[in-house]
């Protein structure tokens, strides 16, 4: 069974509905994915940093209880763990306000021991942050050299659109280093002006990646390789919160690769039955998370897959 390394930001989510706080959860896209995978019993390592404060202690305890290794988490002394205020609208979609105070030098002491066919996940704005990129590129290049499967989730949002000209070369570099891109229609529309999955897939192929999972909110999900194209509808649900929906699609994707022991070599021509399972599990994991204020799958849901 492969190990999983998820490289991303740690925040503490405080969730508001109708101007009232209703929940507080450990958050961050890659953290959410890591927790779901830890609950499933996989060997998952979360790579991140957080403050040496009470909130940081709370998050670390939660990760350990969820089965996530904290070996690759650094703690900084003079700044506090980041806070994200999430405001749910009438559709229970979230908009965010962030409170961050990071040190200038981050993740400077980490060393990795990748093995062939380990699975690496990275993405979001964290993967575009200027003082993070040298560490991230070292991390990704070491993973590629060892033959790891690399998954990138751009998770690009409108508040960063004014920075796109500066950030786009980083995004293209991330795509070129990856084996699968899992992105939303909004990601590809904002970054590349792509109006559909075929236009998005052409961008990936032109930049060296041959596998796309294209999610289109509540309508459908499409997976494309150079050999197959699959589409699957999404069940109609009334979400409690959509926070973590994409992150847990990623968890379903990784769970499928890990349980079926998909290798790096398989990424050049993913079998059709694996692509079908990726869509089914991704949709199932994502829908599960939308039915609560948690950012991750429940223990009950995880037990059905173990």
PyMOL commands that set and color helices and strands:
alter all, ss='L'
color gray80, all
select helices_A, chain A and resi 29-39+54-65+125-128+130-146+158-176+185-192+197-206+245-259+265-268+272-289+299-305
alter helices_A, ss='H'
color red, helices_A
select strands_A, chain A and resi 4-7+11-17+20-27+44-51+68-69+73-76+83-88+94-99+119-123+149-153+180-184+212-216+220-224+229-233
alter strands_A, ss='S'
color yellow, strands_A
deselect
rebuild
show_as cartoon
